[in-house]
């Protein structure tokens, strides 16, 4: 009787048999079927959270620039595609262009579900950095929704 691995004693029989390969593929398929939807939800949560933080930071940026320049700055949400601009600020990529953020593009791939700053889609900061109205922006990516609430009295934006 031979000891050790029975496959080692058989010449020409190295590797895996068909049953073992099918079992490994089946297990990998089950794991992938569980992981892929969770990954999609996690990616949507991340995209909408990053976009919401960007809007909150840009509201503070517009206020700060208005105060520093002593001139008004307006953050305007455009209805098409989830894009917004800040008047009087140079763009980040090309300084000859205005400051513009497209939330429907990478890395956000998020859409603006609704915007309401006192009945319109813009908030204006005067030369002292004080906003003319409070409001909120609702973002959506997949099934995930985040709301940015801006309080004109305190000048703070919170993400919920």
Residue pairs with C-beta under 8 A, 6 or more apart in sequence:
2 9
7 13
7 14
40 142
41 142
41 143
41 144
44 141
44 142
44 143
44 144
45 141
45 144
47 107
47 108
47 109
47 110
47 141
48 108
48 110
48 139
48 140
48 141
48 144
48 145
48 146
49 146
49 159
50 107
50 108
51 103
51 108
51 110
51 139
51 141
51 146
52 137
52 139
52 146
52 147
52 148
52 159
53 159
54 101
54 103
54 108
55 84
55 137
55 139
55 148
55 157
56 148
56 157
56 158
56 159
58 75
58 84
58 86
58 101
59 75
59 123
59 148
59 150
59 157
60 155
60 157
61 86
61 89
62 73
62 74
62 75
62 86
62 89
62 123
62 125
63 73
63 125
63 129
63 130
63 131
63 155
64 129
65 73
65 86
65 88
65 89
66 72
66 73
66 88
66 125
66 126
66 127
66 128
66 129
67 125
67 127
67 128
67 129
69 88
69 127
70 127
71 88
71 127
72 87
72 88
72 124
72 125
72 126
72 127
73 86
73 87
73 88
73 89
73 124
73 125
74 86
74 87
74 88
74 122
74 123
74 124
74 125
75 84
75 85
75 86
75 122
75 123
75 124
75 125
76 84
76 85
76 86
76 87
76 121
76 122
77 83
77 84
77 112
77 115
77 121
77 122
77 137
78 84
78 85
78 121
79 121
81 102
81 103
81 104
81 111
82 102
82 103
82 104
82 108
82 110
82 111
82 112
82 139
83 100
83 101
83 102
83 103
83 104
84 100
84 101
84 103
85 98
85 99
85 100
85 101
86 98
86 99
87 98
89 98
89 99
90 96
90 97
90 98
90 99
91 97
91 98
91 99
91 100
92 99
102 108
103 110
103 111
103 112
103 139
104 110
104 111
108 141
109 141
110 139
110 140
110 141
111 139
111 140
111 141
112 137
112 138
112 139
112 140
113 138
113 139
113 140
113 145
114 136
114 137
114 138
115 121
115 135
115 136
115 137
115 138
116 135
116 136
117 123
117 133
117 134
117 135
117 150
118 132
118 133
118 134
118 135
123 131
123 132
123 133
123 135
123 150
123 152
124 131
124 132
125 131
125 132
126 132
129 155
130 152
130 155
131 150
131 152
131 155
132 152
133 152
134 149
134 150
134 151
134 152
134 153
135 149
135 150
136 147
136 148
136 149
136 150
137 147
137 148
137 150
138 145
138 146
138 147
138 148
139 145
139 146
139 147
139 148
146 159
146 160
147 159
147 160
148 157
148 158
148 159
148 160
149 157
149 158
149 160
150 156
150 157
151 157
151 158
